[in-house]
Amino acid sequence: MRKRGLALLAAALLAAPLASTPAHAADPGYPFRDPALPLETRVDDLVGRLTLDEKISLLHQYQPAIPRLGLGVFKSGTEALHGVAWSNSYTRNGAKIDATATVFPQAVGLASTWDQELLTRVGAAVGDELRGFHAQDPVVWGLNTWAPVVNLLRDPRWGRNEEGYSEDPLLSGAVATAYGKGLQGPDPDHLKTAPTLKHYAAYNNETKRDVTSSNVPQRVLNEYDRAPFKAALENDAATGVMASYNLINGRPATVDRDLETIVRDWSDRRLYNVSDAWAPTNLTGSQAYYATQAEANAAILKAGLDSFTVNDTNAAPTVTAINEALQQRLLTEAEIDESVGNALSIRFRLGEFDPDGGPHADITPDVIDSPAHRALARETAAEAAVLLKNDRSLLPLKPGGDVAVVGPLADKLYSDWYGGQLPYEVTVLDGVRERAKAVTTSAGADRIALKEITTGRYLTATDGPAGLGTTTATTAAQFDSVDWGDGVSTLRSAANGKLLGYNWGPFVTVEDDPTGWYVQQQFRVEEQPDGTVVLRYAGYETQESWFGANTYVTVGADGNLALGAADAAGAARFDKTVIKDGVREAADAARRSRTAVVVVGTDPFVAGREVHDRTSLGLGERQEDLIEAVRRANPNTVVVLQSSYPQSITWAQRHVPGILWTTHAGAETGHAVADVLFGAVNPSGRLTQTWPRSESRLPEDLNQYDIVKTGQTYLYSDEKPLYSFGHGLSYTKFRYGSPTVKNGRVSVTVTNTGSRAGDEVVQLYTRQRTSRDVTPRRQLRGFQKVHLGPGRSATVTLDLDRNDLARWDVTRQRWVVENSVHDILLGSSSSDIRARATLAVRGETIPARALTEETRSETFDDYQGVRLLDETKERGTVVGASAAGDWIAFKDAALRGGRTLTVRASGAGTVEVRLGSPSGRLLGTATVSDTGGIYRYVSATAPLTPATGRHDVYLVPSPGLRLATFSIT
C-alpha cells in the first residue's frame, strides 16, 4: 500500500478534533444499541436512521463522528502484518506518546514456522496490542487491520516478498487463517480486530504495478491466485479483502466484479472490502479507465468495495464524486445502503455500539510490548529460523567457546516498511556474547574516501550539505560502505554515523538508517574505465516526474553535491581510496577464533521493497567476498543469513559447513539466533519458497503470472533448486514408517531416531499420474508439526478428502475430480520424500470439447503471446493477440463436419481456424470489420472446410481484434 509512513500517521492526527464528540450521546434505547438483537437487525436500524449525507461520509477511510446518533470517528485500516506497524513515539495534544510495539518476524518468517497454533498466538498478541493502542488513541489506531497479506510468492524478486507467506496456496491459506483468527479473537461475533486480506488478486510485481495487467488464465486464477483468499474467508478468519493496484486480465482490480460476487460467496458473513491507498484516483489517472471520478466511484461501489482509501483524512473529493454519481443515476441509494451496511457491520462486531464496548473493551495499553509478548517474539523468531546446511554437525555450538561474529548485520537489526520501530535491539552479537566465552567482532564494511579528481578535494558530509571539503582524507571525509545487492550501497559517515542521502536536495547525512517512503540513502558506486568511480543516486522514485532525467551526482558551483547529470559521462569523478578493508579485518578476526559466525543479508528498505522489485537474488558482492574470505580463514564457519527473500548463495552452499536463514525477526532476533546456534532450540523452520540457484532460472519478465506455462514454483518447475520448498534441517533425525490411506485420511508413524528432542514438519504431497491437462509435479495437501523426544514415535494423521484433489476444468468451467491414480508422498520437504503410497480415485473423464456450442475464447488449453483483456468495463474476459502469429489452442475437440465458423469480437481483424498446430491445415478465416470501439462486439461468420474426428483446434487472431466467443457448426 502506497503511504508515507509516519507522515501519514501525522496526517491521521489531523482528525483528532473529530474524536472530541462523545461517542454515546445518542438515545441508548435505539435498537442498534441492543447487543441481544441479530446483527442484521442492528445494521438495518442504524442505516435507516442515517441521512444520505451521513451514509456517504461513511464510505471514506476516515469515517467522521455522527454526534446525534452517538457515533465516534472510525479509522479504517491499521497495518498489522507482523506487529502493529508504523508504531513510533509521537506528540499528541502536547504530550509525548510512546507507541513502540512488539515486532514479530516478517510475514514470510512467520510462515516458516509451519506452526498454526503458534501463529494464532502471535495474531492474538498483535490484536491485543492494537486494542491497547486503540484505547490510548482511537483516532490514530483503528481496529480494522490491513493484514494478513496472502498474495502467493511465485517469484522471489517481488519487492514485497517479505509481506507474503509462501508460494503454495494451501500453506498460505492455512497461515492466513491461523494469524487472522488470532487477530480477531476466538469469537468471530465479537471481534478483537477486523482482519482484511491483501491484495486481491494476482499481484506480484511492483514495477508499473498500477498500469500492468496480470495475464491469468482461468486455471491459474482458480487453482492458485484465488485459493488462499478463499481459504481464509471460508474459515471465517477475515472480515474482507483489499483490492490490489494492478489490472487483472485488462480490468483494474479496484473494479473487479469478483469482489461483489465470488469473494462474498466465500463467506457466510457480510464483508467489508476496501481499496488500496489512492487506487480510486488511479482509475481516472494512471489507468485512464474512466473519464470522471463520479464514474469511477460508482464502479468501485458496484464492484464490491465499501471504503475509499484516498486523500488521507480529506473525504470531500470522495463525497463529491459519489454525490455526482447519484445525480447522474450511476448509483442508487440502495447501493449506497449496502456498502454502508457492510462498513458498519464490522463496527458492530467490534463492539463499538454495545453499551459496554464489547468483550475486548477492557484491554489497556499495558499489553503493549509486555514481557509475555517479548517472550513470544523470541519463541517465534527461533521457530522461524531455518537450518539450511549443517555439515560435520558443526551446529549446535558448545557454549563458552571462542567465536568471531562478523558482518554488516552482526550488531545491527532492521525493521521494514510494515514493521514497527523496534522498542529495543538484541543483535546476533549480543546473543552470542551471552553464551560464548570470548567474542571478537567486525562489521566487515569497507571504509572509503572519495576524492574529486579535478579539485583534489574529498567528499565530506557532517552537519551541513555534503560537498567537497578537505584535501586530506580526514574522518569527515570517510564513509563506511555496505553493498546490499543489485549493485546498491549505503554510505555511512565515519564522523557522525549518519547515512548519506539526498533529502530532496541537498545531499546530507542525517538519517540513522534507510527510511521513509522515498528511500533516499541508496547509491551505486560505478567504476569507470579510467579507474575512477561515479555516484549514481539509487533512491526510489527516480523517474523524471520527481528528479528529471538526472540521477548522477555532480558538484555544483558552491562545491556541494547535486543531481546534475543523466549519465556517467557528465557525473563528478572520484578516486576511491580504501581506508580500511572490512573483509580483511573480518577474516583476521575469524582466523583468531575457534568458530566464525558471518552475519550477512539485506536491509528491507534497500535494493527492493514496495514499488521496487529486485533484479537479482544475489547478496552484495562485498558480502559474498566476506563469506569467502572468512571461510578460507576458518573452516568452522557458520553463515547466518538475514533476508526477506530467497538468496542465490551458491558458493556458500558448496563451501560453508553451516548456514542458518532467518527473516528480519524483530527485537529478539539475537536471542533467537543464539538459541538455535548453541542448541537451546532445535531448529524446526521450513522454507516456504523454492530457492533458485540464480535469477537466470526465473522468467525474464516478473509480470508473468501463468505458473503452469512458465514452470514456476515447486508445483511446476523441473529445475533443480538450491533449496527446495519445505526444506529445513534439525539437530536430530526422523524415520517415517509405511503410510496408510483410508477413509479420507493419510496416516504415518514418525520416529525420532536421534539423541535429542526435536520437531518434524510432516508434509503430505500428491501427484496425479494421468490427466487431460498439465498437473503439478507434486502439490502440498496437508502438513503437521509434531514434537518428539529422542526415541519416541507418533502417528501423524492428515485429512485428504476426495474433493481436495479437484482441479479446474476449462472445457466446462467448473471444478472436477478426474478418474486417476494419485501418488501419496510424505516427507520433510517437496524433494525429500520418505514414504509413499497410492490412491485410486474414481472420478470423471473430461469429455472431448464440443465446439458446436458457443465457446468462450478465454477457456483455451494452451496459447502463445496472446493477452487476456476485459470484455466490458463491468465483466467478462476476452482474448487479444499481441503480435502476428499469436494463437490459442483448444485440445481434444470433437469435430462433426462443421461448415460455419461464428465469432463474436470487437475491433477489426481476422480469425483463422487451423488443425493440429498454429501453422496446420487452414479450415477457414472469419473477418471482422471495424466495430467502432473495443467494447462494441459483433458476430461474424465464415465458411469452413469440414473436418471430423477429435483434433486440437488452433485459433490465430490478428492483432487489433478482441475475441470473446466462437463456435463451429
Secondary structure, DSSP 8 states (H G I E B T S, - for coil): ----THHHHHHHHTTGGGGGS-TT-S-TTSGGG-TTS-HHHHHHHHHHHS-HHHHHHTTBSEE--BGGGTB--EE--EE-SSSSTT---EEETTEEE---------HHHHHHT--HHHHHHHHHHHHHHHHHHHHH-TTTS-SEEE--B----S-TT-TTGGGS--S-HHHHHHHHHHHHHHHH-S-TTS-SSEE-EEEESS----TTTTT-EE---HHHIIIIISHHHHHHHHTT--S-EEE-SSEETTEEGGG-GGGTTHHHHT-SS----B--TTHHHHTTTTS---SSHHHHHHHHHHHT--BB--STT--HHHHHHHHHHHHTTSS-HHHHHHHHHHHHHHHHHTTTTSTT--TTTT--GGGTT-HHHHHHHHHHHHHH-EEEEEGGG--S--TT-EEEEESTTTT-----TTS---SS---HHHHHHTT-SEEEEE---EEEEEEETTT--BEE-SSS--EE--SS--GGGEEEEEE-STT-EEEEETTT--EEE-TTSS-EEEESS--SSS----EEEEE-TTS-EEEEE--S--SHHHHTT--EEEE-TTSBEEEEESSGGGS--EEEEEEE-HHHHHHHHHHTSSEEEEEEE--TTSSSBTTB--S--S--HHHHHHHHHHHHH-SSEEEEEE-SS----HHHHHH-SEEEEE----TTHHHHHHHHHTTSS------SS-B-SSGGGS-S-S----HHHHT-HHHH--S--SB-TT--B-SS-EEE---EEETTEEEEEEEE-SSS-EEEEEEEEEEES--SS---SSEEEEEEEEEE-TT-EEEEEEE--GGGG-EEETTTTEEE-BSEEEEEEEESSSS-EEEEEEEEE--B----B-TTS-EEGGG-SEEES-EEEESSSSS-EEEE-SSTT-EEEEEEEEEE---EEEEEEEESEEEEEEESSTTSEEEEEEEE---SSTT-EEEEEEE----EEEEEEEEEE-TTEEEEEEEE-
